[in-house]
Amino acid sequence: MIKYFLKKFRDSYLFSIRKQVYDLIERDSRITDLGCGDGELLRILAPKISYGLGVDKDRKEIAFAKQLTKKIGIKNLEFAEGDITEHSGNFDYSILMLVLHSLDYKSREKVLKNARKNSDKVIIVDYENPSLLGEKLFIHADEMLTGHYGNFRDYLKMDGIESFLKRKSVKKFNTDEESIKIWKINQK
Ligand SMILES: C[S@@+](CC[C@H](N)C(=O)[O-])C[C@H]1O[C@@H](n2cnc3c(N)ncnc32)[C@H](O)[C@@H]1O
C-alpha cells in the first residue's frame, strides 16, 4: 500500500519531466532506458517510439514493469534484468533517468561510455547541485533513504554530470524542478 502511494507521488512529481523527454525524442526511435526502475518512462514513450528496452538490476522492478506493461496491452516494450555497466546493443537513444547520481565514479564513467557507444544520442536526466534550501533538504533527505547516499554526495562533489561532458556536443535543458536538468548528447 505504501509502495503504491510512493509510486503515485513519484510519478506525478516526475510526469512533466518524463513528458519533456517524450518531446525531445524523435518519432519511431529505438530506445534503451538504462536503470529503468518500474518502466514508467518507457510506458509514457511507447506511443511515440518503435521499440523500447528497459534494463535494471532490480528483479522486482523488472517483474513489475513487465506485468503492468502487459496488463495495459503495450506491445513494443521489453524489460530485462541486467547490469547497465555491462550493457550493449544498438539504439537511437540511450536514456539515463535519475541513475548516474546513484553510482560510484567508475560506474558512472563506464555506464556513460557504454551508452554513448550503443546509441546515436544519449539523454540524461539527473540532479544538479540544488541551490534552494528547501529543495536541498528534501533531496538530501530523500537520498539518505536510498542506500546510495555516499555515491550521491560524491556525484555532487565531482560536479555531477558536467565533469563527464566538457568536450561533448551537449544541450542542457531546465525542467520544472530547479535541481533536475536534462542533458542531450548528440554523437553525430
Ligand atoms: C533512482 S532509480 C531511477 C529509476 C527510473 N529511471 C526512474 O526515473 O524512475 C535508479 C535505478 O537504477 C537502477 N540501477 C542502479 N545501478 C544499476 C546497475 N549497475 N545496473 C542496472 N540497474 C541499476 C536501480 O535498480 C534503480 O531502479
The ligand as an ORCA input file, in Angstrom:
! r2SCAN-3c Opt
* xyz 0 1
  C      16.509      6.263     -8.667
  S      16.098      4.857     -9.614
  C      15.511      5.591    -11.129
  C      14.546      4.695    -11.856
  C      13.961      5.274    -13.143
  N      14.986      5.583    -14.121
  C      13.100      6.475    -12.862
  O      13.439      7.568    -13.330
  O      12.060      6.339    -12.194
  C      17.681      4.202    -10.114
  C      17.556      2.830    -10.756
  O      18.854      2.439    -11.256
  C      18.991      1.041    -11.049
  N      20.422      0.696    -11.089
  C      21.416      1.224    -10.327
  N      22.608      0.657    -10.646
  C      22.362     -0.237    -11.636
  C      23.184     -1.139    -12.383
  N      24.505     -1.224    -12.194
  N      22.598     -1.914    -13.328
  C      21.247     -1.838    -13.538
  N      20.429     -1.001    -12.871
  C      20.966     -0.206    -11.923
  C      18.329      0.803     -9.696
  O      17.976     -0.555     -9.508
  C      17.128      1.743     -9.760
  O      15.980      1.094    -10.264
*
